[in-house]
Amino acid sequence: MAERIILGIDPGTTIMGFGLIKVEKNQMYFLQLNELQLSKYSDHYVKLKLIFERTIELIETFHPDEIAIEAPFFGKNVQSMLKLGRAQGVAMAAGLSRDIPITEYSPKKIKMAITGNGNASKEQVAKMLQSLLGIKDLPKNLDSTDGLAAAVCHVFNAAKGGDQKKYTGWKAFVSQNPGKVK
Protein backbone atom coordinates (compact mmCIF):
# COMPACT_ATOMS: atom_id res chain seq x y z
CA MET A 1 0.00 0.00 0.00
CA ALA A 2 1.63 3.25 -1.14
CA GLU A 3 -0.25 5.52 1.25
CA ARG A 4 -2.31 4.88 4.35
CA ILE A 5 -3.93 6.96 7.04
CA ILE A 6 -3.91 5.79 10.65
CA LEU A 7 -6.36 7.09 13.27
CA GLY A 8 -5.08 6.70 16.82
CA ILE A 9 -7.54 6.89 19.72
CA ASP A 10 -7.04 7.24 23.46
CA PRO A 11 -10.56 6.47 24.68
CA GLY A 12 -11.89 8.15 27.78
CA THR A 13 -15.15 9.30 29.32
CA THR A 14 -13.75 12.68 30.38
CA ILE A 15 -11.53 13.31 27.35
CA MET A 16 -11.15 11.19 24.22
CA GLY A 17 -7.83 12.00 22.57
CA PHE A 18 -7.13 11.28 18.94
CA GLY A 19 -4.45 11.83 16.35
CA LEU A 20 -4.07 11.13 12.67
CA ILE A 21 -0.99 10.41 10.62
CA LYS A 22 -0.38 9.62 7.00
CA VAL A 23 2.23 7.03 6.07
CA GLU A 24 3.78 7.34 2.64
CA LYS A 25 6.75 5.20 1.57
CA ASN A 26 7.65 4.41 5.20
CA GLN A 27 7.59 8.12 6.11
CA MET A 28 5.10 9.44 8.68
CA TYR A 29 3.34 12.78 8.27
CA PHE A 30 1.36 14.50 10.99
CA LEU A 31 -2.24 15.30 10.01
CA GLN A 32 -4.20 16.21 13.12
CA LEU A 33 -4.25 16.05 16.87
CA ASN A 34 -7.31 16.89 18.97
CA GLU A 35 -9.60 15.82 21.75
CA LEU A 36 -13.27 15.44 22.47
CA GLN A 37 -14.14 17.11 25.80
CA LEU A 38 -16.79 15.11 27.62
CA SER A 39 -16.50 16.40 31.19
CA LYS A 40 -19.42 18.82 30.79
CA TYR A 41 -21.83 15.91 30.27
CA SER A 42 -23.05 14.03 33.32
CA ASP A 43 -24.97 11.29 31.50
CA HIS A 44 -22.60 8.40 30.68
CA TYR A 45 -24.79 7.27 27.77
CA VAL A 46 -24.63 10.72 26.19
CA LYS A 47 -20.83 10.53 26.44
CA LEU A 48 -20.82 7.15 24.69
CA LYS A 49 -23.07 8.51 21.92
CA LEU A 50 -20.72 11.49 21.44
CA ILE A 51 -17.65 9.21 21.29
CA PHE A 52 -19.36 7.10 18.62
CA GLU A 53 -20.46 10.15 16.60
CA ARG A 54 -17.05 11.86 16.78
CA THR A 55 -15.28 8.67 15.71
CA ILE A 56 -17.65 8.29 12.75
CA GLU A 57 -17.08 11.96 11.87
CA LEU A 58 -13.29 11.43 11.88
CA ILE A 59 -13.70 8.33 9.71
CA GLU A 60 -15.89 10.18 7.20
CA THR A 61 -13.54 13.19 7.11
CA PHE A 62 -10.13 11.49 6.95
CA HIS A 63 -10.98 8.00 5.61
CA PRO A 64 -8.44 6.15 7.76
CA ASP A 65 -7.23 2.80 6.51
CA GLU A 66 -6.61 1.52 10.03
CA ILE A 67 -7.40 2.44 13.64
CA ALA A 68 -4.99 1.99 16.54
CA ILE A 69 -6.62 2.21 19.96
CA GLU A 70 -5.19 2.27 23.45
CA ALA A 71 -6.44 -0.61 25.58
CA PRO A 72 -7.77 0.23 29.04
CA PHE A 73 -5.20 -0.23 31.78
CA PHE A 74 -6.17 -2.41 34.69
CA GLY A 75 -6.76 -0.25 37.74
CA LYS A 76 -8.29 -0.84 41.13
CA ASN A 77 -11.53 1.06 40.50
CA VAL A 78 -13.91 -1.36 38.79
CA GLN A 79 -16.46 1.35 37.89
CA SER A 80 -13.77 3.40 36.13
CA MET A 81 -12.62 0.31 34.25
CA LEU A 82 -16.16 -0.43 33.09
CA LYS A 83 -16.66 3.14 31.86
CA LEU A 84 -13.31 3.15 30.08
CA GLY A 85 -14.04 -0.22 28.50
CA ARG A 86 -17.37 1.05 27.23
CA ALA A 87 -15.71 4.16 25.76
CA GLN A 88 -13.16 1.97 23.99
CA GLY A 89 -15.90 -0.40 22.79
CA VAL A 90 -17.97 2.42 21.34
CA ALA A 91 -14.96 3.84 19.45
CA MET A 92 -14.16 0.33 18.19
CA ALA A 93 -17.79 -0.21 17.13
CA ALA A 94 -17.64 2.98 15.06
CA GLY A 95 -14.58 1.70 13.20
CA LEU A 96 -15.96 -1.81 12.82
CA SER A 97 -19.22 -0.40 11.44
CA ARG A 98 -17.14 1.04 8.58
CA ASP A 99 -15.05 -2.15 8.15
CA ILE A 100 -11.84 -0.46 9.29
CA PRO A 101 -9.26 -2.82 10.81
CA ILE A 102 -8.60 -2.03 14.48
CA THR A 103 -5.50 -2.88 16.48
CA GLU A 104 -5.38 -2.56 20.24
CA TYR A 105 -2.20 -1.65 22.16
CA SER A 106 -1.51 -1.56 25.88
CA PRO A 107 -0.40 1.80 27.31
CA LYS A 108 2.98 0.24 28.19
CA LYS A 109 3.49 -1.03 24.64
CA ILE A 110 2.67 2.41 23.20
CA LYS A 111 5.09 4.17 25.57
CA MET A 112 7.79 1.60 24.78
CA ALA A 113 7.33 2.05 21.01
CA ILE A 114 7.54 5.85 21.22
CA THR A 115 10.18 6.44 23.91
CA GLY A 116 11.87 3.08 24.48
CA ASN A 117 10.56 3.17 28.06
CA GLY A 118 7.28 1.44 28.96
CA ASN A 119 6.98 3.62 32.06
CA ALA A 120 7.50 6.97 30.30
CA SER A 121 5.37 9.93 31.36
CA LYS A 122 2.74 11.55 29.13
CA GLU A 123 5.12 14.52 28.78
CA GLN A 124 7.99 12.32 27.59
CA VAL A 125 5.73 10.65 25.01
CA ALA A 126 4.44 14.04 23.81
CA LYS A 127 7.97 15.49 23.46
CA MET A 128 9.13 12.45 21.47
CA LEU A 129 6.12 12.74 19.15
CA GLN A 130 6.80 16.46 18.74
CA SER A 131 10.33 15.62 17.65
CA LEU A 132 9.37 12.65 15.42
CA LEU A 133 6.55 14.41 13.59
CA GLY A 134 7.67 18.06 13.69
CA ILE A 135 4.68 19.25 15.72
CA LYS A 136 5.05 22.98 16.46
CA ASP A 137 2.99 23.32 19.63
CA LEU A 138 1.86 20.66 22.04
CA PRO A 139 -1.67 20.87 23.46
CA LYS A 140 -2.34 21.70 27.10
CA ASN A 141 -4.00 18.32 27.73
CA LEU A 142 -1.94 15.38 26.55
CA ASP A 143 -4.83 13.00 25.83
CA SER A 144 -4.61 13.93 22.16
CA THR A 145 -0.89 13.08 22.06
CA ASP A 146 -1.77 9.73 23.65
CA GLY A 147 -4.12 9.08 20.72
CA LEU A 148 -1.42 10.14 18.27
CA ALA A 149 1.05 7.87 20.08
CA ALA A 150 -1.24 4.88 19.44
CA ALA A 151 -1.14 5.65 15.69
CA VAL A 152 2.66 5.99 15.64
CA CYS A 153 3.03 2.81 17.74
CA HIS A 154 0.90 1.04 15.14
CA VAL A 155 3.23 2.09 12.34
CA PHE A 156 6.31 0.96 14.28
CA ASN A 157 4.71 -2.38 15.23
CA ALA A 158 3.34 -3.05 11.74
CA ALA A 159 6.88 -2.69 10.41
CA LYS A 160 8.07 -5.49 12.70
CA GLY A 161 4.88 -7.60 12.81
CA GLY A 162 3.68 -7.12 16.39
CA ASP A 163 1.59 -9.45 18.57
CA GLN A 164 -1.25 -7.08 19.43
CA LYS A 165 -4.98 -7.81 19.10
CA LYS A 166 -6.43 -7.06 15.67
CA TYR A 167 -10.07 -6.89 14.64
CA THR A 168 -11.11 -6.64 11.00
CA GLY A 169 -14.86 -6.72 11.57
CA TRP A 170 -17.56 -7.93 13.91
CA LYS A 171 -17.00 -11.57 12.91
CA ALA A 172 -13.30 -11.35 13.85
CA PHE A 173 -14.10 -9.61 17.13
CA VAL A 174 -16.68 -12.24 18.09
CA SER A 175 -14.40 -15.17 17.19
CA GLN A 176 -11.49 -13.66 19.18
CA ASN A 177 -13.65 -12.76 22.19
CA PRO A 178 -16.14 -15.59 22.76
CA GLY A 179 -16.47 -14.73 26.46
CA LYS A 180 -17.54 -11.14 25.71
CA VAL A 181 -20.45 -12.06 23.45
CA LYS A 182 -23.63 -13.91 24.42
Secondary structure, 3 states (H helix, E strand, C coil): CCEEEEEEEECCCCEEEEEEEEEECCEEEEEEEEEEECCCCCCHHHHHHHHHHHHHHHHHHHCCCEEEEECCCCCCCHHHHHHHHHHHHHHHHHHHHCCCCEEEECHHHHHHHHHCCCCCCHHHHHHHHHHHHCCCCCCCCCHHHHHHHHHHHHHHHHHHCCCCEEECCHHHHHHHCHHHCC
